[in-house]
Amino acid sequence: MRDFLRQASCLTIACSLGALTAAAQTVPAPPPGADRQALVRRLDLAREHYTSHRLAEAQRELSDAADALRTIRAPADTQPPARAGKQLPRAGRDVPIPGVLKRVEPAYPLEAAKQGVTGSIVIDVVIGKDGKVHDPRIARSVPALDQAALAAVRQWQFARPRVGGSPAEISATLVLAFSLRHVPPPTDDIDLARFHAERGDDAAAKVALDRVIETVTAELEDCLAARPMDAAAPVRATGAGGTIKPPTKLRDVRPVYPAAAQRARVSGVVVLEGTIGPDGRLRCIRVLRSIPMLDQAAIDAVRQWEFTPTLMGGVPVPVIMTTTVNFMLR
């Protein structure tokens, strides 16, 4: 299963004409409501089913989670207040830059990470009298990263700005820089959907959830191809000394090393489990140990492998086997 990156590494965060100098503190998101908690529980159950390879049950829970997500109302602050024609004092020019009390790091979008997309997003915002961010607008765009940046800055909290000694709204410019060099450990689609759902980013949760439903559905179809209805239940290849020896590989295809992974200096071993069908092809593949930028390349390679059929009583049977794909930088 494809894995997704959970957070971005933001190397530069600047406000207007100067850097934000106050120490930033990440504050946990407020507890979700009852509906949101029920959604998270469904995702946890889907994770349990998927880990146990109960794909039909996982698909059902994911579909129910998608239905639940559609019923959850969007956060009240998704529509920024209108300030048409109102000229506000600007941080770093007209007033001092307020300190950051709460900073939420953006989630690095999977497709952007896979393609090696990096860059800086410039966002114009209004900092309210309460220090909260309102009306964020993209001033300089990196399309694949814009929504992640907006979702993050909406949760920021600044020291309450003052003009002439009185609380006041001010305008400011934030710069969020995305880099792949310091990406923390990733999670897969289910965990990414859970991550966004807990934090109220329902649009991002829906994207991840739609993607995992598509993936699980494809895996179900793949498993049916690996185990025809009239075939015996799969047995596990046990290696030397076991009753079922691993099939012999007849065709080996080396993986294509993704260019983005090479640029990011990502390497290591991806561990996969799959079912070798009576036709000797490996299907029903899932990732046991993930390296997100390399998983799909590993799966694409092993799908082309061919093995000798495994016979029981002279009849070909499906066999479950674990295999590894090694990516080494040269």
Phi, psi and omega in degrees: 000140183293141179255153184233149179280138185270320186224161177261159169257111182261108185278331185229126173227110184235153180236117178053237187269358182217164180283151175286121189259341181289148181294133180269142178229125178277121182255135181302148178294152179296154182300138179289161177287178183300318180297319181291323177297320178295322177297315179297321178296321177297319178294323177296320178293321176298320177299317180298314179297317183294317179299325178275004179065029173266080191292320181297318178294320178297318179298319180296315180295322179294321178296318177295323178296321178296320177296318180296322181298324181293338182270349182279129180288145178293153178303149185296334185269016180288340177256108183292148179294145181280137178225041185299131175076003182261118180269119183258151172301146185253132179296135179087349178239305182262333182220160177296156178284122180289152179286154178270123178263330180218127178232126178252123180284141181286153173280129182283117181300137185302308185298323178296319180293317181299324181271001179072026181284126175227175177146180183245134177256128176257125185233124172274133183224166168250127174262116185286173179300334179272001180087000180276156180271132177230158170053050178289135181224134181289123176260326174223125194253144159236096195313320183290346185244350188302309186295324177296320179294316180297315181300325180287310187292337176298339183261001181288155177225129179250165168298145185295121182286150179226142176234120183062030178087354182247147176302140183204155171280144176223162174258152180207164177238128178250143176238118177249121181255127180259131177223147179268000188284338184229046182282128179287173183305136184270172172228175180267187185304316183298314180294326179292319176299319179295316180303310181289322181297319179299327185264006176080009177271077189291329179296315178293323178297321180295319179300312180295320182292317177300320183292319181288326176297317177299318181294314181294321177298317178296322179295321178300314179297321180296320181292325177295324178291326180285333181230088177303156184302329183267006181271157176291162177297143180299144173246159182263131174292127188252358177081195184301133178085350180274171180283331179242112180276149177301139178298158178275133179283126179263329182224126180243129177239123180284145180289153173273119182288115181302135182298322180296323178292322178294318179297325180275001179061040179267129179213176177135191185246124174265128179256126183239153170233138181207174179249123174273113183286174178301339179274000178085005179262145182271122180225185177053048188271136172224157183269124175266323174227122193256144161231100196312317184283355184243346187304309186294323177297321178295315180297316180300325181288310186290337175298338181267355179291154176228142183231164171289140177297148175265129184250138170230115185065028180081004182247130178297135179229152176289145183230131176274131183218143175260137180220164180235150175232122186258129176247119181238132176282142180249000000 
